Amino acid sequence: MASPCEVLVDTQDPTVAMRLGELAAAEAWRIEAKYSRYLPDSVISELNRSAGRKVRVDEESAGLLAFAARCHALSEGAFDITSGVLRRVWRFDASQQLPTTAAVEALRGLIGFEKLDWAPPELAVPAGMEIDFGGICKEYAVDRVLGLLVAECDRALLVNFGGDLAANGAPASGPWSVGVERPGEHGKARLLLDFTQGGLATSGDTHRFIELDGVRYGHILDTRTGFPVQGAPRSVTVAAATCVEAGLMSTVAVLQGSGAVAFLDSLGVPYWCL
């Protein structure tokens, strides 16, 4: 999941904690192996090598594709699982270099969920295009892991994969205390939230960005332009029934730029912008 992952369990029994931790790790590794774009034998890699050939996908993958279609529609095309090709020119690392407009434009023809031939349960990815579940899979894994653990015990649980969270209830001592980082200050909480149940996710530019000439370019790219969104809050945290829903709404809010707050208000969900 490219981030620290943890499970908190309201128990004094180390045997219970170890058993649940092992179940959580196994499920996280299963999802990583199945959907990582870095592994040559993953489902994603197989689809990206198909060069327009129709591939029958399993039920789990079909569900993620259906959710990706919802994300694309809700964001009016700004969130798109075919945008991974932009990684070829956007590198949010120590190089601190921006791609040229020409380099970005050369890739935009390979982006567009509507260009996929998706007739469930078969998917054809046109030659040269790629799909990537990176924008939704971590949140999906959080919800999956929580569901598995809830089926195994009746204790309060919190699953945290890189700051994307889900919980089934509060421990006996009271609500879980969740810190939201102060933008630009790694490890320092700006907000402390009481969290009991449901999903919580944060999107923003705190950890991955390029900053040049006083302008900050966050890693969340608007696929309609190929460039990072400007004018958005540095950090958007959303609470929802599930982690995957919270992640969708926080990311799409960032993609609204200066309209993030109005977008969140229209959804009627609890949120915090920094």
RODO-2510 file (C-alpha; in nm, 4 decimals, decimal comma):
residues 274
     n   res          X          Y          Z
     1     m     0,0000     0,0000     0,0000
     2     a     0,3121     0,2245    -0,0091
     3     s     0,2389     0,3519     0,3419
     4     p     0,2420     0,2461     0,7080
     5     c    -0,0502     0,0136     0,7826
     6     e    -0,1903    -0,0668     1,1256
     7     v    -0,4840    -0,2284     1,3005
     8     l    -0,5944    -0,1118     1,6461
     9     v    -0,7881    -0,3612     1,8572
    10     d    -0,9624    -0,2914     2,1887
    11     t    -0,8268    -0,5961     2,3706
    12     q    -0,5802    -0,7008     2,6376
    13     d    -0,5333    -1,0416     2,4760
    14     p    -0,2144    -1,0549     2,2629
    15     t    -0,3313    -1,3777     2,0983
    16     v    -0,6429    -1,2049     1,9666
    17     a    -0,4417    -0,9045     1,8493
    18     m    -0,1886    -1,1240     1,6686
    19     r    -0,4554    -1,3342     1,4982
    20     l    -0,6421    -1,0272     1,3739
    21     g    -0,3183    -0,8612     1,2648
    22     e    -0,2239    -1,1644     1,0585
    23     l    -0,5666    -1,1718     0,8927
    24     a    -0,5382    -0,8015     0,8096
    25     a    -0,1890    -0,8375     0,6657
    26     a    -0,2874    -1,1345     0,4510
    27     e    -0,5806    -0,9467     0,3000
    28     a    -0,3739    -0,6338     0,2373
    29     w    -0,1045    -0,8368     0,0611
    30     r    -0,3694    -1,0223    -0,1413
    31     i    -0,5132    -0,6960    -0,2741
    32     e    -0,1646    -0,5561    -0,3347
    33     a    -0,0651    -0,8642    -0,5345
    34     k    -0,3854    -0,8617    -0,7359
    35     y    -0,3996    -0,4937    -0,8299
    36     s    -0,0484    -0,3475    -0,8072
    37     r     0,0685    -0,1932    -1,1326
    38     y     0,4269    -0,2815    -1,0318
    39     l     0,3753    -0,6586    -1,0357
    40     p     0,3858    -0,8272    -1,3786
    41     d     0,1399    -1,1015    -1,2846
    42     s    -0,1274    -0,8743    -1,1328
    43     v    -0,4738    -0,8362    -1,2824
    44     i    -0,3928    -0,4739    -1,3679
    45     s    -0,0732    -0,5687    -1,5527
    46     e    -0,2579    -0,8375    -1,7483
    47     l    -0,5258    -0,5914    -1,8557
    48     n    -0,2681    -0,3276    -1,9502
    49     r    -0,0898    -0,5796    -2,1739
    50     s    -0,4086    -0,6879    -2,3494
    51     a    -0,3716    -0,4292    -2,6317
    52     g    -0,7419    -0,4068    -2,7091
    53     r    -0,8219    -0,7743    -2,6568
    54     k    -1,1333    -0,8375    -2,4468
    55     v    -1,0554    -0,9897    -2,1070
    56     r    -1,3161    -1,1409    -1,8780
    57     v    -1,2680    -0,9992    -1,5285
    58     d    -1,3660    -1,1569    -1,1972
    59     e    -1,6472    -1,0276    -0,9777
    60     e    -1,4209    -0,8298    -0,7437
    61     s    -1,2464    -0,6511    -1,0306
    62     a    -1,5810    -0,5806    -1,1970
    63     g    -1,6993    -0,4136    -0,8768
    64     l    -1,3929    -0,1880    -0,8700
    65     l    -1,4434    -0,0971    -1,2355
    66     a    -1,8058    -0,0068    -1,1640
    67     f    -1,6925     0,2150    -0,8779
    68     a    -1,4290     0,3745    -1,1022
    69     a    -1,7045     0,4597    -1,3491
    70     r    -1,8974     0,6270    -1,0669
    71     c    -1,5873     0,8270    -0,9695
    72     h    -1,5423     0,9394    -1,3296
    73     a    -1,9041     1,0511    -1,3564
    74     l    -1,9137     1,2301    -1,0198
    75     s    -1,5961     1,4238    -1,1012
    76     e    -1,7113     1,5037    -1,4560
    77     g    -1,4050     1,3273    -1,5917
    78     a    -1,1431     1,4791    -1,3592
    79     f    -1,0932     1,1468    -1,1758
    80     d    -0,9991     0,8789    -1,4254
    81     i    -0,8328     0,5397    -1,3717
    82     t    -0,6746     0,5658    -1,7186
    83     s    -0,4642     0,8667    -1,6149
    84     g    -0,1687     0,6604    -1,4938
    85     v     0,0162     0,7267    -1,8183
    86     l     0,0822     1,0780    -1,6848
    87     r     0,3368     0,9212    -1,4457
    88     r     0,5697     0,9077    -1,7445
    89     v     0,6167     1,2847    -1,7251
    90     w     0,5015     1,3826    -1,3736
    91     r     0,7508     1,2733    -1,1049
    92     f     0,6869     1,4070    -0,7579
    93     d     1,0355     1,3438    -0,6257
    94     a     1,3516     1,5319    -0,5391
    95     s     1,4070     1,6375    -0,9015
    96     q     1,1568     1,9255    -0,8597
    97     q     1,1039     1,9559    -1,2339
    98     l     0,7855     2,0254    -1,4259
    99     p     0,7052     1,8481    -1,7521
   100     t     0,6561     2,0578    -2,0625
   101     t     0,3064     2,1269    -2,1870
   102     a     0,3957     1,9388    -2,5047
   103     a     0,4964     1,6288    -2,3058
   104     v     0,1668     1,6333    -2,1170
   105     e    -0,0391     1,6905    -2,4312
   106     a     0,1318     1,3976    -2,6020
   107     l    -0,0182     1,1648    -2,3401
   108     r    -0,3665     1,3079    -2,3093
   109     g    -0,4884     1,1099    -2,6088
   110     l    -0,4288     0,7932    -2,4030
   111     i    -0,6585     0,9098    -2,1229
   112     g    -1,0348     0,8659    -2,1022
   113     f    -1,2489     0,6128    -1,9178
   114     e    -1,5017     0,6430    -2,1975
   115     k    -1,2427     0,4984    -2,4395
   116     l    -1,2393     0,1676    -2,2540
   117     d    -1,4599    -0,1072    -2,3956
   118     w    -1,6318    -0,2029    -2,0709
   119     a    -1,9198    -0,4451    -2,1187
   120     p    -1,9380    -0,6316    -1,7867
   121     p    -1,7815    -0,8711    -1,7219
   122     e    -1,5491    -0,8081    -2,0192
   123     l    -1,3026    -0,5213    -2,0505
   124     a    -1,0834    -0,4198    -2,3424
   125     v    -0,8069    -0,1664    -2,2773
   126     p    -0,7007    -0,0051    -2,6068
   127     a    -0,3365    -0,0440    -2,7065
   128     g    -0,1186     0,2194    -2,5412
   129     m    -0,3693     0,2917    -2,2645
   130     e    -0,3424     0,1795    -1,9021
   131     i    -0,5732     0,1466    -1,6062
   132     d    -0,4682     0,1885    -1,2442
   133     f    -0,6746     0,1360    -0,9283
   134     g    -0,4215     0,3295    -0,7194
   135     g    -0,6702     0,6075    -0,6474
   136     i    -0,9294     0,3768    -0,4925
   137     c    -0,7629     0,0486    -0,3953
   138     k    -0,6133     0,1493    -0,0591
   139     e    -0,9513     0,2683     0,0670
   140     y    -1,1098    -0,0492    -0,0706
   141     a    -0,8510    -0,2563     0,1165
   142     v    -0,9309    -0,0736     0,4420
   143     d    -1,3009    -0,1579     0,4107
   144     r    -1,2265    -0,5182     0,3149
   145     v    -0,9944    -0,5697     0,6099
   146     l    -1,2388    -0,4182     0,8581
   147     g    -1,5163    -0,6421     0,7264
   148     l    -1,3012    -0,9527     0,7675
   149     l    -1,1997    -0,8609     1,1219
   150     v    -1,5544    -0,7733     1,2311
   151     a    -1,6610    -1,1212     1,1194
   152     e    -1,3948    -1,2695     1,3477
   153     c    -1,4538    -1,0786     1,6717
   154     d    -1,6916    -0,8436     1,8515
   155     r    -1,4283    -0,5936     1,9713
   156     a    -1,3820    -0,2327     1,8679
   157     l    -1,1445    -0,2099     1,5704
   158     l    -0,9782     0,0613     1,3674
   159     v    -0,7955    -0,0069     1,0395
   160     n    -0,5504     0,2584     0,9226
   161     f    -0,3697     0,2297     0,5896
   162     g    -0,1637     0,5427     0,5391
   163     g    -0,4204     0,7736     0,6985
   164     d    -0,7251     0,6183     0,5304
   165     l    -0,9361     0,4745     0,8111
   166     a    -1,2384     0,2655     0,8966
   167     a    -1,3762     0,1643     1,2355
   168     n    -1,6658    -0,0458     1,3602
   169     g    -1,7157     0,1353     1,6923
   170     a    -1,5453     0,3059     1,9825
   171     p    -1,3355     0,1242     2,2431
   172     a    -1,4497     0,1089     2,6047
   173     s    -1,2343     0,4101     2,6922
   174     g    -1,4137     0,6371     2,4424
   175     p    -1,3851     0,7421     2,0751
   176     w    -1,0705     0,6816     1,8759
   177     s    -0,8616     1,0005     1,8581
   178     v    -0,7485     1,0704     1,5006
   179     g    -0,5027     1,3446     1,4160
   180     v    -0,5107     1,5329     1,0851
   181     e    -0,1663     1,6629     0,9900
   182     r    -0,0923     2,0294     0,9615
   183     p    -0,0165     2,0833     0,5885
   184     g     0,3563     2,1092     0,5326
   185     e     0,4440     1,9861     0,8821
   186     h     0,4829     1,6094     0,8721
   187     g     0,3750     1,4361     1,1913
   188     k     0,2162     1,7431     1,3537
   189     a    -0,1583     1,7281     1,4097
   190     r    -0,3611     2,0352     1,3201
   191     l    -0,6905     1,8732     1,4171
   192     l    -0,7837     1,5965     1,6605
   193     l    -1,1074     1,4238     1,5657
   194     d    -1,3211     1,1914     1,7774
   195     f    -1,3874     0,8939     1,5510
   196     t    -1,6183     0,6048     1,6308
   197     q    -1,7585     0,4351     1,3209
   198     g    -1,7505     0,4447     0,9420
   199     g    -1,4778     0,5692     0,7094
   200     l    -1,2415     0,8660     0,7149
   201     a    -1,0059     0,9698     0,4357
   202     t    -0,7795     1,2632     0,3607
   203     s    -0,6592     1,3927     0,0231
   204     g    -0,4153     1,6737    -0,0417
   205     d    -0,0600     1,7775    -0,1218
   206     t     0,1065     1,7393     0,2197
   207     h     0,3449     1,4599     0,1182
   208     r     0,3747     1,4556    -0,2612
   209     f     0,4253     1,7794    -0,4489
   210     i     0,6597     1,9951    -0,6513
   211     e     0,7224     2,3526    -0,5425
   212     l     0,8826     2,5939    -0,7880
   213     d     0,8954     2,9740    -0,7877
   214     g     0,6490     2,9905    -0,5008
   215     v     0,3891     2,7711    -0,6736
   216     r     0,2939     2,4343    -0,5245
   217     y     0,1982     2,1537    -0,7639
   218     g     0,0221     1,8721    -0,5794
   219     h     0,0246     1,5103    -0,6981
   220     i    -0,3511     1,4995    -0,7662
   221     l    -0,3801     1,5585    -1,1395
   222     d    -0,6873     1,6825    -1,3231
   223     t    -0,7014     1,4408    -1,6138
   224     r    -0,8971     1,6925    -1,8209
   225     t    -0,5841     1,9110    -1,8346
   226     g    -0,3037     1,6728    -1,7400
   227     f    -0,1833     1,9194    -1,4737
   228     p    -0,2272     1,9469    -1,0956
   229     v    -0,5342     2,1261    -0,9680
   230     q    -0,4714     2,4814    -0,8491
   231     g    -0,6577     2,6713    -0,5761
   232     a    -0,7726     2,3664    -0,3793
   233     p    -0,7362     2,3328    -0,0007
   234     r    -0,4047     2,1841     0,1023
   235     s    -0,5874     1,9033     0,2826
   236     v    -0,9449     1,7707     0,2636
   237     t    -1,0716     1,5145     0,5167
   238     v    -1,4149     1,3561     0,4742
   239     a    -1,6165     1,1211     0,6951
   240     a    -1,8576     0,8756     0,5328
   241     a    -2,0177     0,5358     0,5829
   242     t    -1,7146     0,3601     0,4316
   243     c    -1,3528     0,4461     0,3664
   244     v    -1,3909     0,4086    -0,0088
   245     e    -1,6769     0,6595    -0,0124
   246     a    -1,4800     0,9021     0,2041
   247     g    -1,1789     0,8684    -0,0264
   248     l    -1,3882     0,9321    -0,3349
   249     m    -1,5418     1,2479    -0,1934
   250     s    -1,2156     1,3890    -0,0542
   251     t    -1,0291     1,3358    -0,3819
   252     v    -1,3073     1,4720    -0,6004
   253     a    -1,3310     1,7733    -0,3686
   254     v    -0,9629     1,8515    -0,4264
   255     l    -1,0231     1,8202    -0,7996
   256     q    -1,2779     2,1024    -0,7720
   257     g    -0,9956     2,3461    -0,6922
   258     s    -1,1359     2,6633    -0,5392
   259     g    -1,4829     2,5069    -0,5545
   260     a    -1,3944     2,2302    -0,3060
   261     v    -1,5921     2,3698    -0,0128
   262     a    -1,9038     2,4361    -0,2213
   263     f    -1,8824     2,0818    -0,3601
   264     l    -1,8567     1,9304    -0,0121
   265     d    -2,1423     2,1458     0,1141
   266     s    -2,3577     2,0105    -0,1673
   267     l    -2,2889     1,6537    -0,0528
   268     g    -2,3926     1,7197     0,3035
   269     v    -2,1100     1,5127     0,4565
   270     p    -1,8857     1,5986     0,7536
   271     y    -1,5583     1,7433     0,6258
   272     w    -1,2538     1,9414     0,7350
   273     c    -1,0456     2,1581     0,4977
   274     l    -0,6998     2,2926     0,5821
***
